[in-house]
Amino acid sequence: MRRKIISVLSSVVCIALLTGCFGGKRESRFSADRFVAAMEESDTERYDSYPEMEEQLDNERALLAGMYAKLDEPSSSDTALEEYAFVRKLTDDEGAYAELDANLLKFETEVIASVFYEDRAGELEGAVSGEVDALVYSYAIETGSRTAEFTAVYCDYDHVLILSGSEFKDNRLTELLDEFCPLFDMPVPDLSDVDCNAQIPSEQRMPQLIEEMGAEQIDAEEFSINWTLDEPGCFYVQTDDFVSISGVMDKSRLAMYDNVTHTDIFFSIDSVPEDLQASRYVVVRVTCDSEDSAHAFYDGIRDDIAAGTSHPTTIIGSGEEQGITYTKYKITDPYMSASYYLYYEGDAAYILSFLNMDEEVAADTIRNVCDIMCLP
């Protein structure tokens, strides 16, 4: 009988040791040893310190491979014992990018890790949550104009992993996640409904620009470019009555609007007219009575630009993308910077003009406006 009791006690002790009782500690899938091994397995570049890694955050080659380092002192939580940071970023020449960041935190106990996890997960609005074995997780996704961002929090025993990512005009964030998450056998945030290159309907392009820029509406009867120049800001006008706004354009050009049924004008002034480097741009969308009329309007504006200046005019881009035909012009003038981007799609045409801008400012502004409106 005594031998049988000893045998039972031995079995209980073995089970207890295996399950973590009697002071035994389970190892998280995010433990430092496993994290470092996973980084080495994926050929991620290791840095001796986080400041050393920070110095390389503008190094596209290093970001492409991925970088990680141990922080001298945890910065994401006062209660963490240690922290590792990881970053990887894919970019292209058009400004598109996909970036993935991770912060791994080790805590003294599972309880402290769980409290930290609950706090962070509670900050995520509309989060998707789940549990796999001992791992609990929550993540939330936000989308904008050609952008997407997400934050995910994972807790496995005494470790918490914070995963965050963003992408712009790029859908490769899923690719980065599909390579990172399997290293730790962790659920992958579902970004299958996200498309940062999705087109929007033609009629939504101007409303999207107006909303993004916080433009103030001006009544068509009161509309005057001269009046607006004295007051920096973003403004817009919507009208079907072109006579009321004829003062903003050369009367000889009014005939071009014979087949236009509606127009939206957005304009932005960054400084007063006395400033020779005043940054100003205008976006005009005209809706025509047919696609043929819109195409004719587009061709008429192209001819008008080509014949309307004595300064060298260069076509810096032309073509067709996703049903949108475009021509982009650069006018060389020693006293001002001028760029004109023309578009035609369906029964609508667009004129984007950027005037008196510093070259670098103009490039950033043009790219931003086109990205907001999802124009090539």
NUZA-262836 format. One record per residue (C-alpha): residue number from 1; residue in one letter; x, y, z. Coordinates in steps of 0.1 Angstrom, whole numbers, plus 2048, in hexadecimal, padded with zeros to 3 digits. Layout:
NUZA-262836
REC    nr   rest    c1    c2    c3
REC   NUM      A     X     Y     Z
...
***
This chain:
NUZA-262836
REC    nr   rest    c1    c2    c3
REC     1      M   800   800   800
REC     2      R   81C   818   809
REC     3      R   82D   811   7E8
REC     4      K   80D   819   7D5
REC     5      I   809   83A   7E8
REC     6      I   82D   844   7DF
REC     7      S   827   83B   7BB
REC     8      V   808   852   7BA
REC     9      L   81B   86E   7CB
REC    10      S   837   86B   7B2
REC    11      S   81E   86E   795
REC    12      V   80E   88D   7A5
REC    13      V   831   89E   7A9
REC    14      C   83A   897   785
REC    15      I   819   8A5   778
REC    16      A   81D   8C3   78E
REC    17      L   840   8CA   782
REC    18      L   835   8C7   75E
REC    19      T   817   8DF   762
REC    20      G   82A   8F9   775
REC    21      C   81E   8F2   799
REC    22      F   837   8F1   7B6
REC    23      G   848   910   7A8
REC    24      G   84F   903   785
REC    25      K   84D   91E   76A
REC    26      R   83E   91A   747
REC    27      E   852   929   72B
REC    28      S   840   942   715
REC    29      R   841   93F   6EF
REC    30      F   84E   963   6F1
REC    31      S   86A   95C   709
REC    32      A   88B   96F   702
REC    33      D   89C   94F   6F6
REC    34      R   880   946   6DE
REC    35      F   87D   96A   6D2
REC    36      V   8A2   96C   6CA
REC    37      A   8A2   94A   6BA
REC    38      A   885   955   6A4
REC    39      M   896   975   69A
REC    40      E   8B5   962   690
REC    41      E   8A1   948   67D
REC    42      S   891   964   668
REC    43      D   8B2   976   662
REC    44      T   8A8   995   675
REC    45      E   8C5   9AB   67D
REC    46      R   8CF   9AE   6A2
REC    47      Y   8DB   9CE   6B2
REC    48      D   8EE   9D0   6D2
REC    49      S   8D8   9EC   6DF
REC    50      Y   8B7   9FD   6D6
REC    51      P   8C8   A20   6D0
REC    52      E   8DF   A0E   6B7
REC    53      M   8C0   A00   6A6
REC    54      E   8AE   A22   6A6
REC    55      E   8CB   A31   692
REC    56      Q   8C2   A19   676
REC    57      L   89D   A20   674
REC    58      D   8A2   A33   653
REC    59      N   8B8   A17   644
REC    60      E   8A1   A07   62B
REC    61      R   8B8   9E8   627
REC    62      A   8B8   9E2   64C
REC    63      L   892   9E7   64F
REC    64      L   88C   9CF   632
REC    65      A   89F   9B4   645
REC    66      G   890   9BD   666
REC    67      M   8A1   9C8   686
REC    68      Y   89F   9C0   6AB
REC    69      A   8B0   9C9   6CB
REC    70      K   8AC   9C6   6F1
REC    71      L   8A4   9E6   703
REC    72      D   8BA   9F0   720
REC    73      E   89B   9F9   734
REC    74      P   877   9EF   72B
REC    75      S   865   A0E   71E
REC    76      S   842   9FF   716
REC    77      S   83B   9F6   73A
REC    78      D   848   A00   75D
REC    79      T   841   9DD   769
REC    80      A   854   9CA   74E
REC    81      L   875   9B9   756
REC    82      E   882   9BA   732
REC    83      E   878   9C5   70F
REC    84      Y   882   9BD   6EB
REC    85      A   879   9D2   6CD
REC    86      F   875   9C7   6A9
REC    87      V   86D   9DA   689
REC    88      R   86B   9D2   664
REC    89      K   860   9E9   648
REC    90      L   85B   9E5   622
REC    91      T   85B   A04   60D
REC    92      D   85A   A0E   5E8
REC    93      D   863   A2D   5D3
REC    94      E   83F   A3A   5D3
REC    95      G   83E   A3E   5F9
REC    96      A   82A   A1F   5FF
REC    97      Y   834   A0A   61E
REC    98      A   82B   9EE   635
REC    99      E   83A   9EE   658
REC   100      L   838   9D5   675
REC   101      D   844   9DC   698
REC   102      A   845   9C6   6B7
REC   103      N   84D   9CB   6DC
REC   104      L   853   9AC   6F1
REC   105      L   84F   9B1   717
REC   106      K   858   999   733
REC   107      F   847   99C   755
REC   108      E   84F   98E   777
REC   109      T   82F   97A   779
REC   110      E   812   96F   763
REC   111      V   7FA   984   777
REC   112      I   80E   9A4   770
REC   113      A   810   99B   74B
REC   114      S   7EA   994   74A
REC   115      V   7E2   9B6   75A
REC   116      F   7F8   9C8   741
REC   117      Y   7E8   9B4   725
REC   118      E   7C5   9BD   731
REC   119      D   7CD   9E2   733
REC   120      R   7DB   9E3   710
REC   121      A   7C0   9CD   701
REC   122      G   7A6   9E3   711
REC   123      E   7B3   A01   6FD
REC   124      L   7AB   9F0   6DC
REC   125      E   789   9FB   6CD
REC   126      G   775   9E1   6BB
REC   127      A   790   9C7   6C3
REC   128      V   790   9A3   6B7
REC   129      S   79A   98C   6D4
REC   130      G   7A1   968   6D8
REC   131      E   7B4   94D   6EA
REC   132      V   7CA   930   6DE
REC   133      D   7D7   918   6F8
REC   134      A   7E6   92F   713
REC   135      L   7E9   94D   6FB
REC   136      V   7CF   969   6FC
REC   137      Y   7CF   985   6E3
REC   138      S   7BC   9A4   6D6
REC   139      Y   7C1   9B9   6B8
REC   140      A   7B0   9D7   6A7
REC   141      I   7B3   9E5   684
REC   142      E   7AD   A09   678
REC   143      T   7AC   A13   653
REC   144      G   7AD   A35   642
REC   145      S   7B4   A43   620
REC   146      R   7CC   A29   611
REC   147      T   7D8   A21   634
REC   148      A   7D4   A06   64E
REC   149      E   7E1   A02   671
REC   150      F   7DD   9E7   68B
REC   151      T   7E7   9DF   6AF
REC   152      A   7E8   9BD   6BE
REC   153      V   7F0   9B2   6E1
REC   154      Y   7F9   98E   6EA
REC   155      C   7FE   97F   70D
REC   156      D   80E   95D   713
REC   157      Y   815   955   737
REC   158      D   82D   970   744
REC   159      H   834   981   722
REC   160      V   821   99A   70E
REC   161      L   827   9A2   6E9
REC   162      I   81B   9C2   6DA
REC   163      L   818   9C1   6B5
REC   164      S   810   9E0   6A0
REC   165      G   811   9E7   67B
REC   166      S   808   A00   661
REC   167      E   807   A02   63B
REC   168      F   801   A1D   621
REC   169      K   7F9   A16   5FD
REC   170      D   806   9F3   604
REC   171      N   7F7   9D2   60D
REC   172      R   816   9C0   618
REC   173      L   810   9C3   63D
REC   174      T   7FE   9A1   63B
REC   175      E   81E   993   62C
REC   176      L   833   9A0   649
REC   177      L   81A   991   662
REC   178      D   81A   970   650
REC   179      E   83F   96E   654
REC   180      F   841   97B   678
REC   181      C   824   96A   68B
REC   182      P   82C   945   682
REC   183      L   84E   94A   692
REC   184      F   83B   94A   6B4
REC   185      D   81E   934   6AA
REC   186      M   806   951   6B0
REC   187      P   7E6   95C   69F
REC   188      V   7E9   974   682
REC   189      P   7D4   994   682
REC   190      D   7BB   991   665
REC   191      L   7C1   9AD   64D
REC   192      S   7AF   99C   630
REC   193      D   795   9B7   62D
REC   194      V   7AF   9D3   62A
REC   195      D   7B9   9E0   608
REC   196      C   7CF   A00   609
REC   197      N   7CE   A01   5E3
REC   198      A   7A9   9FF   5DF
REC   199      Q   799   A19   5C9
REC   200      I   77C   A2F   5D5
REC   201      P   75F   A3A   5BF
REC   202      S   765   A59   5AB
REC   203      E   74B   A6D   5BE
REC   204      Q   75C   A67   5DF
REC   205      R   77E   A76   5D6
REC   206      M   776   A9A   5DD
REC   207      P   761   A93   5FD
REC   208      Q   77F   A7F   60A
REC   209      L   797   A9B   603
REC   210      I   780   AB5   613
REC   211      E   77B   A9F   632
REC   212      E   7A0   A96   636
REC   213      M   7AB   ABB   633
REC   214      G   78F   AC9   648
REC   215      A   785   AE2   62D
REC   216      E   76B   AFD   633
REC   217      Q   74F   B01   61A
REC   218      I   74B   B23   609
REC   219      D   72A   B2D   5F9
REC   220      A   72E   B2F   5D3
REC   221      E   71F   B52   5D2
REC   222      E   73A   B5F   5EA
REC   223      F   756   B4B   5DA
REC   224      S   774   B5F   5D0
REC   225      I   798   B53   5CD
REC   226      N   7A4   B76   5D5
REC   227      W   791   B77   5F5
REC   228      T   79D   B55   600
REC   229      L   7C2   B5D   5FA
REC   230      D   7C1   B74   617
REC   231      E   7B6   B58   62F
REC   232      P   7CC   B39   631
REC   233      G   7B9   B18   634
REC   234      C   7A6   AFE   620
REC   235      F   785   B06   60F
REC   236      Y   76E   AF7   5F6
REC   237      V   751   B01   5DF
REC   238      Q   736   AEC   5CF
REC   239      T   720   AFA   5B3
REC   240      D   70D   AF4   594
REC   241      D   70D   B19   58B
REC   242      F   72E   B22   57A
REC   243      V   725   B46   573
REC   244      S   726   B4D   599
REC   245      I   74A   B41   59A
REC   246      S   755   B4C   578
REC   247      G   76C   B66   589
REC   248      V   784   B4A   593
REC   249      M   78C   B40   56F
REC   250      D   793   B50   54E
REC   251      K   772   B58   53C
REC   252      S   781   B49   51C
REC   253      R   781   B28   52E
REC   254      L   75D   B27   538
REC   255      A   753   B16   517
REC   256      M   766   AF8   523
REC   257      Y   74C   AF4   53E
REC   258      D   72E   AF3   527
REC   259      N   728   ACE   52D
REC   260      V   731   ACF   553
REC   261      T   713   AC8   56A
REC   262      H   725   ACD   58B
REC   263      T   746   AD8   599
REC   264      D   758   AD5   5BA
REC   265      I   776   AEC   5C2
REC   266      F   78D   AE6   5DF
REC   267      F   7AA   AFE   5E6
REC   268      S   7C4   B01   601
REC   269      I   7D8   B20   60A
REC   270      D   7F6   B1D   622
REC   271      S   800   B41   623
REC   272      V   7F7   B64   618
REC   273      P   7FD   B70   5F4
REC   274      E   81A   B88   5FD
REC   275      D   82E   B68   605
REC   276      L   83E   B5F   5E3
REC   277      Q   841   B3B   5EF
REC   278      A   81C   B38   5F9
REC   279      S   811   B14   5F6
REC   280      R   7F0   B12   5E5
REC   281      Y   7DE   AF7   5D2
REC   282      V   7BC   AF3   5C2
REC   283      V   7A9   AD3   5BA
REC   284      V   78C   AD5   5A1
REC   285      R   775   AB9   599
REC   286      V   75B   ABD   57E
REC   287      T   73F   AA5   577
REC   288      C   734   AA5   552
REC   289      D   714   A9A   541
REC   290      S   726   A7D   531
REC   291      E   747   A6A   530
REC   292      D   74F   A79   50E
REC   293      S   74A   A9C   51C
REC   294      A   761   A94   539
REC   295      H   77C   A87   522
REC   296      A   778   AA6   50C
REC   297      F   77C   ABD   52B
REC   298      Y   79B   AAA   535
REC   299      D   7AA   AAE   512
REC   300      G   7A0   AD3   512
REC   301      I   7B3   AD9   532
REC   302      R   7D2   AC7   525
REC   303      D   7D1   ADD   506
REC   304      D   7CC   AFC   51C
REC   305      I   7EA   AF4   531
REC   306      A   800   AED   513
REC   307      A   7F7   B0F   503
REC   308      G   7F3   B24   522
REC   309      T   817   B2B   52D
REC   310      S   837   B37   51D
REC   311      H   84B   B24   537
REC   312      P   858   B00   52F
REC   313      T   83C   AE7   537
REC   314      T   846   AC3   53C
REC   315      I   830   AA4   53E
REC   316      I   83D   A91   55C
REC   317      G   824   A75   55B
REC   318      S   807   A68   547
REC   319      G   7F4   A47   543
REC   320      E   7D6   A34   550
REC   321      E   7D1   A21   571
REC   322      Q   7B1   A10   57C
REC   323      G   79C   A23   564
REC   324      I   7AB   A45   56C
REC   325      T   7BD   A58   54F
REC   326      Y   7D6   A72   55A
REC   327      T   7F0   A8B   54E
REC   328      K   808   A9D   566
REC   329      Y   81A   ABD   55E
REC   330      K   837   AD1   56C
REC   331      I   83C   AF5   562
REC   332      T   85F   B03   566
REC   333      D   85D   B27   571
REC   334      P   879   B3A   583
REC   335      Y   860   B4C   599
REC   336      M   848   B31   5A3
REC   337      S   842   B0C   5A5
REC   338      A   824   AFE   592
REC   339      S   817   ADB   58D
REC   340      Y   7F7   AD0   57C
REC   341      Y   7E8   AAD   57F
REC   342      L   7CB   AA5   569
REC   343      Y   7B4   A87   56C
REC   344      Y   796   A78   55A
REC   345      E   780   A5C   565
REC   346      G   75C   A54   55A
REC   347      D   748   A74   559
REC   348      A   760   A88   56F
REC   349      A   781   A9B   56A
REC   350      Y   799   AA9   583
REC   351      I   7B1   AC7   582
REC   352      L   7CB   AC7   59E
REC   353      S   7E1   AE6   59E
REC   354      F   7FE   AEC   5B6
REC   355      L   80D   B0F   5B6
REC   356      N   829   B23   5C5
REC   357      M   835   B06   5DA
REC   358      D   858   AFD   5E3
REC   359      E   862   ADF   5CE
REC   360      E   864   AC7   5EC
REC   361      V   844   AD5   5FC
REC   362      A   832   AD1   5DB
REC   363      A   83D   AAD   5D6
REC   364      D   830   AA4   5F9
REC   365      T   810   AB7   5F5
REC   366      I   808   AA8   5D3
REC   367      R   80F   A85   5DF
REC   368      N   7F9   A8A   5FE
REC   369      V   7DB   A98   5EA
REC   370      C   7DD   A7D   5D0
REC   371      D   7DF   A62   5EB
REC   372      I   7C1   A70   5FD
REC   373      M   7AD   A70   5DD
REC   374      C   7BB   A4F   5D2
REC   375      L   7C7   A5D   5B1
REC   376      P   7E6   A50   59F
***
